[in-house]
Amino acid sequence: MHSFGHRANAVATFAVTILAAMCFAASFSDNFNSPYPTAAVKILNINWFQKEANGNDEVSMTLNISADLSSLFTWNTKQVFVFVAAEYETPQNALNQVSLWDGIIPSKEHAKFLIHTTNKYRYIDQGSNLKGKDFNLTMHWHIMPKTGKMFADKIVMTGYRLPEQYR
Amino acid sequence: MDWQGQKRAEMLMQVLLVASAVAAFLAGYVLADFQLMLLVYAGGVVLTALVTVPNWPFFNRNPLKWLDASDAERHPRPQVSAGAAAGAAGGKKKSGKNK
């Protein structure tokens, strides 16, 4: 510590090392959050349900997506990425997941919402398996931190069924 | 800065930075404000730099006593000469040349 430059370097590097430790501690503090999110998706209408020229089924629907994800936010949360996926089984695939809608929640104030929309992304099957199909609508979310570990979780909502015939 | 001053500067740096970090983290966590934590810590780092980096007078309270120029002439530095010390230098490191 014999010169100005030597001491300045020591302060700078030690300060940055301690900053890294603080970021670790901030991320770790997210483990003490016990969130209690709620979600509900209602299918208001099946707009149309057709088999495409390439042989794949496609359905278009209007949804009410509502949720209260405010308890997911901590002091270390940058934003929450949320998406709703239709999940079902076919003879070819044990699990099909088709994302129907997604959004970014930038802050706790925006985390309680009700969205009335048609599916943002197309609900197309790999094949022609959707007639009378039972499926789940699962709301997934990724809690993106300001620093450190990202947490992901979901709520599974069961009991949805597609029409027996094309419309 | 003298030796004691350097030791004191290093100790002050470590204590001040860790204290700033603890204060910043607690402030941010309790008030749920990440940016506040970063601002408090940045302030602490600037304060630490101001206290420990410049050569303040209180870091020079135990100055080294250098020998006067006249005293230095009266007490010359010991020389290792090749001829006179050859016999006695048998046990020392660099005596291989004359043997």
Interface residues (C-beta under 8 A of the other chain):
Chain A: M1 H2 F4 R7 A8 A10 V11 F14 A15 I18 L19 A21 M22 A25 A26 S29 T74 W75 N76 K146
Chain B: M1 Q6 K7 A9 E10 M13 Q14 L17 V18 A21 A24 F25 G28 Y29 A32 D33 F34 M37 Y41 V45 T48 A49 T52 V53 P54 N55
